[in-house]
Amino acid sequence: MLKPPRLRPGDTVAAVSLSWGGPGACPERYRAGKRQCEEEFGLRVVETRHALRDAGWLAAHPKARAEDLMEAFADRSIRGVISTIGGDDSIRLLPYIDPAVIRANPKVFMGFSDTTVTHFACMAAGLNTFYGPSFMAGFAENCGMHRYLADSVRRTLFEAAPVGEIRPNTDGWTVERLEWSDPALQNRRRALLPSTGWRWLQGTGVVRGPLIGGCVEVLEWLKGTPIWPSSGAWDGAVLFLETSEEAPPARELARWLRSYGAQGILQRIGALLLGRPGGHLLPVEGHEAYDAALIGVVREELSLASLPVVTGMDFGHTEPFCVLPYGVAAEVDCAGRRFSIVEPAVI
């Protein structure tokens, strides 16, 4: 696996729309994310050829979206590529992605949600990438991005040293929905709920392995495709999963996890991390149902009582969240209740 060169203030990064054409539908929201990213990190953000096109046009042209991605990777003046937003059909880009272009031009690539598809395409090409903010979700947070997120981006993408311990966010979290189509709401802070820490449900000892995972619904679409990892890729891995803002029922999470068990994946991994469930309609009390569904499969059905399991973590469809680098070694210390990224994510 190749690690990309670190980002530096003054670098140019490309904004690419790989799925939903969010910038065309909600331009003020995109511009807020671009501005806040540039001001916070000193980056110069440019758009790929079709990044700002109408959402309907982008939906009808997956090849054009893939060509944007390939051009951004091939352009030596661009040091990083970041998704504008997720969606639900990045999988349509797979026939047009050239892994040789990605491998020949290692650079930072970041996004989350439906961008999971492109992360797995990059992983198949041999490049470590970053499950983290997009321009419209994360960077565009109302009234400015959260310090927890900004610090994580800086430590992970700008510093060629081990990222170190990732601590739980203590400043409150939110999934409140404020419509992006109303520019006036951009100046209204989202209400924060109290941070209660991560939940260490089971496990013993210290486990170390490469990070792999993403949005669990999107991963279901990828199973059986050419970019789905071989069985050996899961050996000792730290698997991170998170659910989207659609808030799938906990019983669906159990069904999806049974599929991982049927493939032997859960029996191979070193630890399992679950992000705080997404969705503004899901009450906080409903988070416990996800824990119960997970433990029901892992411990009761598969008898994996010693597998470290941590839930309610700060990544995915929650705000603020930390950046998780694919393929980079993470350590889960059950006794100390510490989660760390123990090697550099960039060079």
HELIX and SHEET records of a PDB file:
HELIX    1   1 GLY A   22  ALA A   25  1                                   4    
HELIX    2   2 PRO A   27  PHE A   41  1                                  15    
HELIX    3   3 ALA A   55  ALA A   60  1                                   6    
HELIX    4   4 PRO A   62  ALA A   74  1                                  13    
HELIX    5   5 SER A   90  TYR A   96  5                                   7    
HELIX    6   6 PRO A   99  ALA A  104  1                                   6    
HELIX    7   7 SER A  113  THR A  115  5                                   3    
HELIX    8   8 THR A  116  ALA A  125  1                                  10    
HELIX    9   9 ARG A  147  LEU A  157  1                                  11    
HELIX   10  10 PRO A  183  ASN A  187  5                                   5    
HELIX   11  11 VAL A  216  LEU A  222  1                                   7    
HELIX   12  12 SER A  231  TRP A  234  5                                   4    
HELIX   13  13 ALA A  250  ALA A  262  1                                  13    
HELIX   14  14 ILE A  265  ARG A  268  1                                   4    
HELIX   15  15 VAL A  284  GLY A  286  5                                   3    
HELIX   16  16 HIS A  287  ILE A  295  1                                   9    
HELIX   17  17 GLY A  296  GLU A  301  3                                   6    
SHEET    1   A 6 ARG A  44  GLU A  47  0                                        
SHEET    2   A 6 THR A  12  VAL A  16  1                                        
SHEET    3   A 6 GLY A  80  SER A  83  1                                        
SHEET    4   A 6 VAL A 108  GLY A 111  1                                        
SHEET    5   A 6 PHE A 130  TYR A 131  1                                        
SHEET    6   A 6 LEU A 324  PRO A 325 -1                                        
SHEET    1   B 8 GLY A 164  GLU A 165  0                                        
SHEET    2   B 8 ARG A 338  ILE A 341 -1                                        
SHEET    3   B 8 ALA A 329  ASP A 333 -1                                        
SHEET    4   B 8 VAL A 206  CYS A 215 -1                                        
SHEET    5   B 8 VAL A 238  GLU A 242  1                                        
SHEET    6   B 8 ALA A 271  GLY A 275  1                                        
SHEET    7   B 8 VAL A 309  MET A 313  1                                        
SHEET    8   B 8 ARG A 199  GLN A 202 -1                                        
END                                                                             
